[in-house]
Amino acid sequence: MILILHYNPTARLARRPVPTIEELRKTRIEKLKKLQNAGLLAYPAKTNRTHTISEALENFGKLSKAKKRIVLAGRIMAQRGHGGATFLDINDGSSITNFGQKEKERRLRKKENSPKLVMDKGKIQAIIKQDKVGEKGYQFFMDVFDIADFVEVKGILFTTQRGEKTIEVQDYKMLSKALLPLPEKWHGIQDVEEKLRKRYLDIIFNPEIKEMIEKRAVFFASMREFLIKKGFLEVETPVLETIPGGADARPFITHHNALDMDVFLRISGGELWQKELMVAGFEKTFEIGRIFRNEGMDSEHLQDYTQMEFYWAYADYEEGMKLVEEMYKYIAKKTFRTLKFKMKNFEIDLGKKWEKYDYQSTIAKYTGVNIEEASLPEIEKVLQKLKIDYDRKGFNITRAIDNLWKYCRKNISGPGFLINVPIVMEPLAKRMPALSRAEGEKSNKVQRFQVILAGSEMGKGYSELNDPIDQAERFKEQQKLREKGDEEAQRYDKDFIEALEHGMPPTCGFGVSERLFAFLMDKPVRECQIFPLMRPK
């Protein structure tokens, strides 16, 4: 008879009630005390591991033929007893970090990149026999060790009659006693909120989450790699600011005790700071870091997330669009090895021609509104007719037009760029050249572009405004909007104006957040963070 020793919290064993988590914890603490009473460490600082499980499996033939003793370590994932022998499944997680290059290339050739193959790479079967570790040693293992414990095993590799690669254990020791059981093996954690709250448990049983975390790392590494190859210098700018700038967003406020003043968590990837580096003479800079916006949460928006911003002197938004298209294709190929994606209900091919969408004509096409002529009350009527919900607090013509655009963009699959945005929508971008040279004539559009994918914005850039007088006037207009209740309007930043007055070269700036990664994964952005912020229970 085979006895399955895997705890199932939902099973109903006949004539015996299912133990509670508290009871299981109490039992495991008793086992911990047995271990300590035997003079053994339950949480030693060091292991004598000679190979990762991935390395042992990749070199299995050579190691088993030589009958060489090796030491492996990992978490016990399953335990099966059979007479005087116990089988264990041990996993060390080396599937992610220790793929050999040849193995990676082989799997890519054969398209063997399924989550199951990745998960199995870090798992091996171990067998503990009474005649190998002794009667007392075998009984001690059965009395003290549980599923979820981290264990070190020393032994020789061999293949069972069923073809299972196995290590025959000759000695063992505890590396970390788990005081709580793992979720039931086949179902894991079912509640979405609980999965995000206890991400570490979801990762153990869900190889797709491990794969997502690895892809996320490759995503930002490939972005960094691309920009450095193009001659950009990576920089770090302050996270705490006295004036939050570089975006239209509501900031988080905190207090700096040493200086006794309120400061803000930044709402952009150091936009104004990087522009000051352009003033200082740097030609190409970028930053990848966290930014914070005290706004709403949905499938595309979070308050705490990673963003990349670059600034490129002597370039304009036209050159920026070319570089961004090339960068997106590079990142997609490096991270996902394809340019074709399913996002929401759209089929997206980044390899096809990228379109350009005119802001004014696109809004007119989907709503019938001419934004150059329509008044605020007229736009409000259209918003209500289209059943578009919007925040009435601080509502103005800028917010009204923005709500119209957000309604329209849902119909655009991309890939492409939104262009020709009105100046009221972008206080930091350079104006388009006037259509004629008549005295005093100014364009009412700016040199801005936004990447559009699957009905959403996936990055924004523009020819940066470097005229200090024009910038000061726009800051003043933004300040008026703030005074009327628009909490997302930008503040007047006199230090930045002073920097511009020293002269900044023509510059293209661009920013993209981890929303792009979430869309390429076709998942909500919250699920694509490793540890998203959760409300405490």
C-alpha positions in Angstrom: 0.0 0.0 0.0 1.3 3.5 -0.9 0.6 6.2 1.7 0.3 9.8 0.3 1.6 12.2 3.0 0.5 15.4 1.2 -1.8 17.6 3.3 -5.1 18.6 1.6 -7.0 21.2 3.6 -10.2 20.5 1.6 -10.2 16.7 1.9 -12.6 15.0 4.3 -11.0 11.9 5.7 -13.3 9.3 7.0 -13.8 9.2 10.8 -11.1 11.9 11.3 -11.7 15.7 11.2 -9.4 17.8 9.0 -6.9 19.6 11.3 -7.0 23.3 11.4 -4.0 25.5 10.4 -3.4 26.2 14.1 -3.3 22.5 14.9 -0.9 21.8 12.0 1.4 24.6 13.1 1.4 23.3 16.7 2.4 19.8 15.4 5.2 21.3 13.4 6.5 23.3 16.3 6.6 20.0 18.3 8.7 18.5 15.5 10.9 21.6 15.6 11.6 20.9 19.3 12.4 17.3 18.5 15.0 18.5 16.1 16.5 20.9 18.6 16.5 18.3 21.4 18.5 16.1 19.1 21.2 18.8 19.0 20.5 19.7 15.4 20.0 23.1 13.8 16.6 23.8 12.3 17.8 26.9 10.4 21.5 26.5 9.7 23.2 29.4 7.9 25.1 27.2 5.3 24.5 24.3 3.0 27.1 22.0 1.5 25.3 21.9 -1.8 27.6 20.8 -4.7 25.1 21.2 -7.6 21.8 22.9 -8.3 19.1 20.5 -9.4 19.3 21.9 -12.9 23.0 21.3 -13.0 22.6 17.7 -11.7 19.9 16.9 -14.3 21.9 18.5 -17.2 25.0 16.4 -16.2 23.0 13.4 -15.0 24.6 10.8 -17.3 28.1 11.8 -16.3 27.4 12.0 -12.6 25.4 8.8 -12.4 27.9 6.8 -14.4 30.7 7.9 -12.1 28.6 7.1 -9.0 29.8 10.3 -7.6 28.3 11.6 -4.3 26.7 14.9 -4.7 24.7 17.2 -2.4 21.4 18.8 -3.5 19.2 21.2 -1.6 15.6 22.4 -2.0 12.0 22.4 -0.8 10.1 19.2 -0.2 7.1 19.4 -2.5 5.7 15.9 -2.2 6.3 12.9 0.0 5.3 9.3 -0.6 5.9 6.4 1.8 6.3 2.8 0.7 7.4 0.2 3.3 10.9 1.0 4.4 11.4 3.7 1.7 10.1 7.2 1.2 10.1 9.1 -2.1 10.4 12.9 -2.1 10.0 15.6 -4.8 12.6 18.3 -4.2 12.6 21.6 -6.0 15.3 24.3 -5.7 13.9 26.9 -8.1 17.0 26.6 -10.3 14.8 26.3 -13.4 14.8 30.1 -13.7 18.3 31.1 -12.9 20.5 28.1 -14.0 19.4 27.1 -17.5 22.6 26.3 -19.4 23.0 28.3 -22.6 22.9 25.1 -24.8 19.7 24.0 -23.0 18.1 27.4 -23.7 19.1 27.2 -27.4 17.8 23.7 -27.7 14.4 24.6 -26.2 14.1 27.6 -28.4 14.8 25.5 -31.5 12.1 23.0 -30.4 9.8 25.8 -29.0 10.0 23.9 -25.7 9.1 26.9 -23.5 6.0 25.7 -21.8 5.6 26.5 -18.1 5.6 22.8 -17.2 9.0 22.2 -18.8 10.4 25.3 -17.0 8.9 24.1 -13.6 10.2 20.5 -13.9 13.7 21.7 -14.6 14.4 22.5 -11.0 12.7 19.3 -9.6 14.2 15.9 -8.8 13.0 12.8 -7.1 14.8 11.6 -4.0 14.5 8.2 -2.2 15.3 7.7 1.4 15.7 4.0 2.4 16.0 2.5 5.8 18.9 0.3 4.8 20.8 3.4 3.6 20.3 5.8 6.4 19.7 3.3 9.2 16.5 2.5 11.1 16.9 5.4 13.5 17.8 7.8 10.8 14.8 6.8 8.7 12.4 7.0 11.6 13.8 10.4 12.6 13.2 11.7 9.1 9.6 10.4 9.2 9.0 12.0 12.6 10.5 15.4 11.9 10.4 16.3 8.2 7.3 17.6 6.4 6.3 18.9 3.0 7.4 22.5 2.6 10.6 22.0 4.7 13.9 22.9 3.0 16.2 19.9 3.1 19.8 19.0 2.1 20.4 15.4 0.7 23.6 13.7 -0.1 23.7 10.7 -2.3 24.2 9.1 -5.7 22.2 9.7 -8.9 20.5 6.7 -10.6 17.5 6.0 -12.8 14.6 4.0 -11.5 12.9 1.1 -13.4 10.2 3.6 -14.5 12.9 5.9 -16.0 12.7 8.5 -13.2 16.0 10.4 -12.5 16.5 10.0 -8.8 19.0 10.7 -6.1 19.4 7.8 -3.6 19.9 9.5 -0.2 22.7 8.4 2.1 22.5 11.4 4.4 20.3 14.4 5.0 19.9 17.5 7.1 17.3 20.2 7.8 17.9 23.6 6.2 14.7 25.3 7.2 11.7 23.9 9.1 8.4 25.2 7.7 5.9 25.9 10.4 2.9 26.2 8.1 1.8 23.8 5.3 1.7 24.7 1.6 -1.7 25.1 -0.2 -3.2 21.9 -1.5 -0.9 20.8 -4.4 -3.4 20.6 -7.3 -5.5 23.6 -6.6 -3.1 26.1 -5.0 -4.7 29.4 -4.0 -8.0 30.1 -5.8 -8.9 33.6 -4.5 -7.3 36.3 -6.7 -6.8 38.8 -3.9 -5.2 36.0 -1.7 -2.9 35.1 -4.6 -1.6 38.7 -4.8 -1.4 39.0 -1.0 0.5 35.8 -0.7 2.4 36.0 -3.9 5.2 33.7 -2.6 2.8 30.8 -2.3 1.2 31.4 -5.7 4.7 31.4 -7.3 5.5 28.0 -5.7 2.6 26.3 -7.5 2.2 28.5 -10.5 5.1 28.3 -12.9 3.5 30.9 -15.2 4.1 33.5 -12.4 7.8 32.5 -12.3 8.0 32.8 -16.0 6.3 36.3 -15.9 8.8 37.5 -13.3 11.6 36.3 -15.5 10.1 38.0 -18.5 9.6 41.2 -16.5 13.3 41.3 -15.7 14.2 40.7 -19.4 11.8 43.4 -20.5 13.6 46.2 -18.5 17.0 44.7 -19.1 16.5 44.8 -22.9 15.2 48.4 -22.7 18.3 49.3 -20.8 20.5 47.4 -23.2 18.9 49.1 -26.3 19.4 52.6 -24.9 23.0 52.0 -23.8 23.8 50.6 -27.3 22.3 53.8 -28.7 24.7 55.9 -26.6 22.4 56.9 -23.7 23.7 57.3 -20.2 21.7 55.9 -17.3 21.2 58.4 -14.5 19.4 58.6 -11.2 17.3 61.7 -10.2 15.5 62.5 -6.9 12.4 60.6 -5.8 11.6 63.3 -3.2 10.8 66.7 -4.7 9.8 70.1 -3.4 7.7 70.7 -6.5 6.3 67.6 -8.4 6.7 68.2 -12.1 6.9 66.5 -15.5 3.4 65.2 -15.6 -0.3 66.0 -14.9 -1.0 63.9 -11.8 -1.9 64.1 -8.2 1.2 63.5 -6.0 1.7 61.7 -2.7 2.8 64.1 0.1 5.1 63.3 3.0 7.1 65.2 5.5 10.9 65.5 5.6 11.8 65.6 9.3 15.4 66.7 9.0 14.6 69.7 6.9 11.1 70.2 8.5 9.2 70.6 5.2 6.7 68.8 3.2 7.9 67.0 0.0 6.3 65.1 -2.8 7.0 61.6 -4.2 7.9 62.2 -7.9 5.2 61.8 -10.6 7.6 61.4 -13.5 10.9 59.7 -14.2 12.9 62.8 -13.4 11.7 64.8 -16.4 12.7 68.2 -15.2 15.9 66.9 -13.7 16.9 65.2 -16.9 16.2 68.4 -18.9 18.6 70.2 -16.5 21.2 67.6 -17.5 20.5 68.7 -21.1 21.2 72.3 -20.0 24.4 71.0 -18.4 25.6 69.5 -21.7 24.7 65.8 -21.6 23.4 64.7 -24.9 21.5 61.4 -24.1 20.3 60.3 -20.7 17.7 57.8 -19.4 16.3 56.6 -16.1 14.4 53.5 -15.1 12.8 53.9 -11.7 9.7 54.0 -9.5 7.2 56.8 -9.8 4.1 57.5 -7.6 0.7 58.9 -8.5 -2.0 59.3 -5.9 -4.9 58.4 -8.2 -7.3 55.7 -9.1 -6.6 52.0 -9.6 -7.8 49.9 -12.5 -6.5 47.2 -14.9 -4.1 49.8 -16.5 -3.3 52.2 -13.6 -1.4 51.8 -10.3 -0.1 54.3 -7.8 3.4 52.9 -7.5 5.1 51.6 -10.6 8.3 51.5 -12.8 8.8 53.9 -15.6 11.6 54.6 -18.1 12.2 58.1 -19.4 14.9 59.2 -21.9 16.0 62.6 -23.1 17.9 63.1 -26.4 19.5 66.5 -27.2 19.6 67.7 -30.8 16.6 65.5 -31.8 12.9 66.2 -32.3 9.7 64.2 -31.9 10.0 62.8 -35.5 13.3 61.2 -34.7 11.9 60.2 -31.3 9.1 58.2 -33.0 11.6 56.3 -35.2 13.7 55.4 -32.1 10.7 54.4 -30.0 9.4 52.1 -32.8 12.8 50.4 -33.1 13.0 50.1 -29.3 9.6 48.5 -28.9 10.4 45.9 -31.5 13.8 45.2 -29.9 12.2 44.7 -26.4 9.4 42.5 -27.8 11.8 40.3 -29.6 14.2 40.0 -26.6 11.4 39.4 -24.1 8.8 37.4 -26.0 10.7 36.3 -29.2 7.8 37.6 -31.3 6.3 40.8 -32.7 2.8 39.4 -32.8 0.5 39.7 -29.7 -3.0 39.3 -28.5 -3.9 42.3 -26.3 -7.5 42.5 -24.9 -9.6 41.9 -28.0 -7.0 43.1 -30.5 -4.5 41.2 -32.6 -1.4 43.3 -32.7 1.6 43.0 -35.1 4.5 45.3 -34.1 6.2 44.4 -37.3 3.7 46.0 -39.6 3.7 49.7 -40.6 3.0 52.0 -37.6 0.2 54.4 -38.4 -0.2 58.1 -37.4 -3.5 59.3 -35.9 -4.4 63.0 -35.9 -5.9 64.0 -32.5 -8.6 66.4 -33.8 -9.8 64.4 -36.7 -9.9 61.2 -34.7 -12.1 62.8 -32.0 -14.3 64.2 -34.7 -14.6 60.8 -36.4 -15.8 58.9 -33.3 -17.8 61.7 -31.5 -18.7 64.3 -34.1 -17.0 67.1 -31.9 -14.8 69.7 -33.4 -12.6 70.4 -30.4 -11.3 73.7 -31.8 -14.8 75.1 -32.0 -16.9 73.3 -29.3 -17.5 75.0 -25.9 -17.2 73.3 -22.5 -21.1 72.9 -22.2 -21.3 71.4 -25.7 -18.6 68.8 -24.9 -20.3 68.0 -21.6 -23.5 67.2 -23.5 -21.6 64.8 -25.8 -19.9 63.2 -22.8 -23.3 62.6 -21.2 -24.8 61.3 -24.4 -22.0 58.8 -24.8 -22.4 57.8 -21.2 -18.8 58.8 -20.4 -18.2 59.1 -16.6 -15.9 61.9 -15.6 -14.7 63.7 -12.4 -16.7 67.0 -12.0 -14.1 68.3 -9.5 -11.9 70.9 -11.2 -13.5 70.1 -14.6 -12.4 72.3 -17.4 -12.1 72.3 -21.2 -8.7 70.4 -21.0 -10.2 67.6 -19.0 -13.3 67.5 -21.2 -11.3 67.1 -24.4 -9.1 64.5 -22.7 -12.2 62.4 -21.7 -13.4 62.6 -25.3 -10.0 61.3 -26.5 -10.0 58.4 -24.0 -13.4 57.3 -25.3 -12.0 57.4 -28.9 -8.8 55.6 -28.3 -10.6 52.4 -27.3 -11.4 51.9 -31.0 -7.8 52.1 -32.2 -5.8 48.9 -32.4 -2.4 50.2 -33.4 0.5 50.0 -33.6 0.8 53.7 -34.2 1.4 57.2 -32.9 -1.1 59.9 -31.9 0.0 63.3 -33.1 -1.1 67.0 -33.4 -2.3 67.4 -29.8 -3.6 70.9 -28.7 -1.2 73.0 -26.7 -3.7 73.0 -23.7 -3.1 69.3 -23.4 0.7 69.4 -23.1 2.3 72.3 -21.2 5.9 70.9 -21.6 6.0 70.3 -25.4 7.2 72.6 -28.1 4.7 74.2 -30.4 4.3 73.1 -34.0 5.7 75.7 -36.4 3.0 78.3 -37.5 1.5 77.7 -40.9 2.5 81.2 -42.0 5.0 83.8 -40.9 2.4 86.4 -40.1 3.4 88.5 -37.1 2.2 87.1 -33.9 0.7 84.0 -35.4 1.3 80.9 -33.3 0.3 77.2 -33.8 -2.2 75.8 -31.2 -0.7 72.3 -31.5 2.4 70.7 -30.1 5.1 68.3 -31.3 3.9 65.4 -29.1 3.4 61.7 -29.9 1.9 58.8 -28.0 2.2 55.2 -28.8 -1.2 53.6 -29.3 -1.7 49.8 -28.8 -4.9 47.9 -28.2 -6.9 51.0 -27.5 -4.5 52.4 -24.9 -1.6 54.8 -24.5 1.7 52.9 -24.3 4.2 55.7 -23.9 4.5 59.5 -24.6 7.1 61.8 -26.0 7.6 65.2 -27.5 10.0 67.9 -28.7 10.7 69.5 -25.4 9.8 73.1 -24.8 13.1 75.0 -24.4 11.8 78.5 -24.7 11.8 79.8 -21.0 9.4 82.6 -21.7 6.8 80.3 -23.3 7.4 77.7 -20.6 6.8 80.3 -17.9 3.5 81.4 -19.5 2.3 77.8 -19.7 3.2 77.2 -16.1 1.1 80.3 -15.2 -1.9 78.9 -17.1 -1.5 75.6 -15.3 -1.3 77.3 -11.9 -4.6 79.1 -12.7 -6.2 75.7 -13.4 -4.9 74.4 -10.0 -6.4 77.4 -8.3 -9.8 76.5 -9.8 -9.6 73.0 -8.4 -7.7 70.9 -11.0 -5.4 68.9 -8.7 -3.6 67.3 -11.7 -2.5 70.6 -13.3 1.2 71.4 -13.0 2.8 73.8 -10.6 5.0 76.8 -11.4 8.6 75.7 -11.1 10.8 78.9 -11.0 14.0 76.9 -10.6 13.4 75.0 -13.8 12.6 78.2 -15.6 15.9 79.6 -14.4 17.7 76.5 -15.7 16.0 77.0 -19.1 17.1 80.6 -19.2 20.7 79.4 -19.2 19.9 77.6 -22.5 18.7 74.1 -23.4 19.4 72.5 -26.8 16.6 71.1 -29.0 15.6 67.9 -27.1 13.3 65.0 -27.6 11.9 63.3 -24.4 10.0 60.1 -24.0 8.5 58.0 -21.2 6.9 54.5 -21.0 5.7 52.6 -17.9 5.4 48.9 -17.1 1.9 49.1 -18.5 3.5 48.2 -21.8 4.8 44.9 -20.3 1.4 44.1 -18.9 -0.3 44.6 -22.3 2.3 42.4 -24.0 1.5 39.8 -21.3 -2.2 40.5 -21.9 -2.8 40.8 -18.2 -3.9 43.5 -15.8 -0.9 45.7 -14.7 -1.5 44.8 -11.1 -1.0 41.1 -11.8 2.3 41.9 -13.6 3.9 43.4 -10.5 5.8 40.9 -8.3 4.3 42.3 -5.1 1.5 44.8 -5.8 0.3 47.0 -3.0 -2.6 45.4 -1.0 -5.0 46.8 1.6 -4.1 45.2 5.0 -6.6 42.7 6.3 
